[in-house]
Amino acid sequence: MKKLRIGIAGLGRLGKVHATNIATKIPNAELVAACSIVADELEWAKKELSIENVYDDYNEMINSPDIDAVAIVTSSGEHCWQIEAALDAEKHVFTEKPLGIDVEQCMIAEAAVARNPELTFMLGFMRRYDKSYAYAKEKIESGLIGKPYMVKATGIDPEALVDGAISFAATSGGIFLDMASHDLDLMRWFLGSEATEVYALGCTFQHPEFKELGDDETAAAIYRFENGAIGMLHVGRTAPYGYHIETEIVGTKGTLRISPVPEKNLTRIYGQDGVLTECVGSFPERFEEAYLLEMEEFVNCALQGKQPNVGVNDGTRATVLAYATTEAWKTGKAVKI
Ligand SMILES: NC(=O)c1ccc[n+]([C@@H]2O[C@H](COP(=O)([O-])OP(=O)(O)OC[C@H]3O[C@@H](n4cnc5c(N)ncnc54)[C@H](O)[C@@H]3O)[C@@H](O)[C@H]2O)c1
């Protein structure tokens, strides 16, 4: 069997998940190299995944003739130059979202993808590969709910992880840039249209630290789409019960709701206070399977010379939308996109 030889860049929270999937769960892929600027993480890759070729210099790794592809899971500000360097070194590229932290950076990635059309490029909007989201998309395409005219997207991180969000708030670019990119991508995907206008608000009731850092702990936005459809977004960081990701798509003939109860699994606990459904606790838990399925798609596309259905422009569009939403939130005015 032909195998895609992958080098991974970034071995933090999510990098370890992708590295483990590539090394142990995808038969037609091989993790042959790893790169990180943190020495302990390189030791982890050697010890846990038996990776011999480890690098603290990204350019050195991508110029190795032993790799066919790169998985970029580094800090967001590094993605675009690393995408450009890898494509120009003739490697297929999978990159985590966001594509770039501003639109100028996204243009660098767009140009590199355009001048290397024979190489596979994929952006990690893994929710499109989650089985429930993919199923909902199939149902919409089959006409089950008629014409979709509204998407309501909810993404609330657990209160249990709020300290991490506070420590990241000063450099995150604000709640929309930090949290909304998957939901913005899903709105475009489900509605099959582009947003033209946004109005947004934020509030903070529990952790004044967010306000002190120029951020908010909760925010909402409403979008008008080119085809007349409406998008509604609710993002936050203080769900007391766990990690709440829910999406509703309303159409002329019906409605689809994905994960209205963000349940951990099918177990119900019958106790003195009633019947309890525990909630999923974090993104690696909720989207464990989607991270594997998206990487399988990348590997298959690269081996077969194809492009996946989530490309570089989807990344740019999500970044443009997140910036417009941030401007609307900061100015209190509707913003044309
Ligand atoms: N798709 C999702 O749901 C999802 C979830 C979490 C994070 N992410 C994205 O994944 C990326 C990584 O997030 P994380 O939480 O794992 O971050 P992290 O801070 O835990 O890890 C960052 C990693 O990048 C490495 N790194 C940074 N600069 C580097 C460079 N110049 N060369 C080589 N390595 C470098 C660090 O050594 C570290 O291994 C971010 O862009 C984040 O937005 C996506």
The ligand as a Tripos MOL2 file, in Angstrom:
@<TRIPOS>MOLECULE
LIG
   44    48     1     0     0
SMALL
NO_CHARGES

@<TRIPOS>ATOM
      1 N1         -9.9350   22.7030   14.8230 N.am      1 LIG1
      2 C1        -10.1270   22.9380   16.1110 C.2       1 LIG1
      3 O1        -11.1770   22.6730   16.6580 O.2       1 LIG1
      4 C2         -9.0110   23.5170   16.9170 C.ar      1 LIG1
      5 C3         -9.0060   23.3420   18.3090 C.ar      1 LIG1
      6 C4         -7.9060   23.8390   19.0130 C.ar      1 LIG1
      7 C5         -6.8900   24.5180   18.3710 C.ar      1 LIG1
      8 N2         -6.9520   24.6910   17.0180 N.ar      1 LIG1
      9 C6         -5.8790   25.4140   16.3100 C.3       1 LIG1
     10 O2         -4.7240   24.5750   16.2950 O.3       1 LIG1
     11 C7         -3.5350   25.3660   16.4250 C.3       1 LIG1
     12 C8         -2.7290   24.8620   17.6200 C.3       1 LIG1
     13 O3         -3.5050   24.9930   18.7770 O.3       1 LIG1
     14 P1         -3.0520   24.3190   20.1630 P.3       1 LIG1
     15 O4         -4.1510   24.5640   21.0940 O.co2     1 LIG1
     16 O5         -2.5620   22.9390   19.9230 O.co2     1 LIG1
     17 O6         -1.8160   25.2880   20.5420 O.3       1 LIG1
     18 P2         -0.6110   25.0180   21.5470 P.3       1 LIG1
     19 O7         -0.1820   26.3720   22.0030 O.co2     1 LIG1
     20 O8         -0.9780   23.9890   22.5490 O.co2     1 LIG1
     21 O9          0.5440   24.4090   20.6070 O.3       1 LIG1
     22 C9          1.2130   25.1940   19.6530 C.3       1 LIG1
     23 C10         2.3470   24.3620   19.0770 C.3       1 LIG1
     24 O10         2.9440   25.1020   18.0070 O.3       1 LIG1
     25 C11         4.3490   24.9770   18.1180 C.3       1 LIG1
     26 N3          4.9690   26.0980   17.4010 N.ar      1 LIG1
     27 C12         4.7110   27.4210   17.5420 C.ar      1 LIG1
     28 N4          5.4830   28.1450   16.6900 N.ar      1 LIG1
     29 C13         6.2120   27.2370   15.9870 C.ar      1 LIG1
     30 C14         7.1660   27.3360   14.9410 C.ar      1 LIG1
     31 N5          7.5350   28.5320   14.4470 N.pl3     1 LIG1
     32 N6          7.7240   26.1940   14.4560 N.ar      1 LIG1
     33 C15         7.3430   24.9960   14.9360 C.ar      1 LIG1
     34 N7          6.4520   24.8210   15.9220 N.ar      1 LIG1
     35 C16         5.8800   25.9340   16.4380 C.ar      1 LIG1
     36 C17         4.6100   24.9380   19.5920 C.3       1 LIG1
     37 O11         5.8810   24.3670   19.8260 O.3       1 LIG1
     38 C18         3.4770   24.0320   20.0540 C.3       1 LIG1
     39 O12         3.8660   22.6940   19.8340 O.3       1 LIG1
     40 C19        -4.0060   26.8150   16.5880 C.3       1 LIG1
     41 O13        -3.9240   27.4710   15.3660 O.3       1 LIG1
     42 C20        -5.4640   26.6870   17.0150 C.3       1 LIG1
     43 O14        -6.2790   27.7710   16.5680 O.3       1 LIG1
     44 C21        -7.9820   24.2060   16.2820 C.ar      1 LIG1
@<TRIPOS>BOND
     1     1     2 1
     2     2     3 2
     3     2     4 1
     4     4     5 ar
     5     4    44 ar
     6     5     6 ar
     7     6     7 ar
     8     7     8 ar
     9     8     9 1
    10     8    44 ar
    11     9    10 1
    12     9    42 1
    13    10    11 1
    14    11    12 1
    15    11    40 1
    16    12    13 1
    17    13    14 1
    18    14    15 2
    19    14    16 1
    20    14    17 1
    21    17    18 1
    22    18    19 2
    23    18    20 1
    24    18    21 1
    25    21    22 1
    26    22    23 1
    27    23    24 1
    28    23    38 1
    29    24    25 1
    30    25    26 1
    31    25    36 1
    32    26    27 ar
    33    26    35 ar
    34    27    28 ar
    35    28    29 ar
    36    29    30 ar
    37    29    35 ar
    38    30    31 1
    39    30    32 ar
    40    32    33 ar
    41    33    34 ar
    42    34    35 ar
    43    36    37 1
    44    36    38 1
    45    38    39 1
    46    40    41 1
    47    40    42 1
    48    42    43 1
@<TRIPOS>SUBSTRUCTURE
     1 LIG1         1 GROUP 0 **** ****
